[in-house]
Amino acid sequence: MVALDQAESELFKLEMELTERSGSVEICPVIGDVRNCERMEEVIRQYGITSIFHAAAYKHVPMMENNLIEAVTNNVIGLYNVVQAASRNGVDSFVLISSDKAVNPTNVMGLTKRVAELVVSSRPILHHASATRFVSVRFGNVLGSNGSVVPIFRAQIASGGPVTITHPDMQRYFMTIPEAVQLVLQASTMGKGSDVFVLDMGEPVHILDLARNMIRLSGHEPDVDIPIRFVGLRPGEKLFEELSTASDQVRPTCHEKIMIFCGPHLEYAAMQRWIADLQELLVQRNDLAVLMHMMRIVPEYQASGKWSTLLGESRMKARAAISA
């Protein structure tokens, strides 16, 4: 198994952990960056990669709101580089790890993940042995993963609090690491390609309830021993996440917890032209132009915060220019 990352310290920790658990499976840690398409080609050829699980995305919502160019470069262009390299080198299967934030996105991170789904689903379904089968798997939060609320709450409780929550009505879908891995592996073997699979996450969890339960499980009383503080929604955050919308069509599969999303997709040639235009805009480093280009293929994006303001000002200037 080849583990590729640009963060050498985290990759070293991962190698140590996997080597201890893997038994007869050889672990090959590889330093690389998905933004470097030549490096992706080199690694795939060197190791004869047969399956790719792509989780190389910036995912911190408020941070990506303030780093749009980097978010798009990594989450969209980096993804595109690996997709192209996989196809050119006869990789059997490619799985994009997507997010519930891709549904009706209100933040840059979610917008990039929806675009990534469109890039993957635009790949034509080829019916020959050497063709790569591309799929996306969309699900919510994974308990205990990097950046997850659980280790954050655990650290806040250990330090005596306060436990910070953005809003008392905040809800999120959660899944355990073993369940998420099992369903992703299952989905990777299903479908003919260019599919977006949606995992059944069960019922959403109130973050306030989660915080109170964690405080009690640690032997303390909420708001007595450990205070809970509400700090307000951060830029781009929703109160509720969605795995699909009422207008989306999802159909069942042979697995009761895996559905197929039947949403719109782009033709591959159109996607290639769109990517070429995106790359030119990224070179210019014009955040607003990049954002508006992304919105051409994700019109359901609902900007918030500063991006809502900037888009509104841009539209007003455009209307003024037309009337003049």
Secondary structure, 3 states (H helix, E strand, C coil): CEEEECCHHHHHHHHHHHHHHHCCCCCEEEECCCCCHHHHHHHHHHHCCCEEEECCCCCCHHHHHCCHHHHHHHHHHHHHHHHHHHHHCCCCEEEEECCHHHCCCCCHHHHHHHHHHHHHHCCCCCCCCCCCEEEEEECCEECCCCCCHHHHHHHHHHCCCCEEECCCCCEECEECHHHHHHHHHHHHCCCCCCEEEEECCCCCEEHHHHHHHHHHHCCCCECCCECEEECCCCCCCCCCCCCCCCCCCEEECCCCCEEEECCCCCCHHHHHHHHHHHHHHHHHCCHHHHHHHHHCCCCCCCCCHHHHHHHHHHHHHHHHHHHC
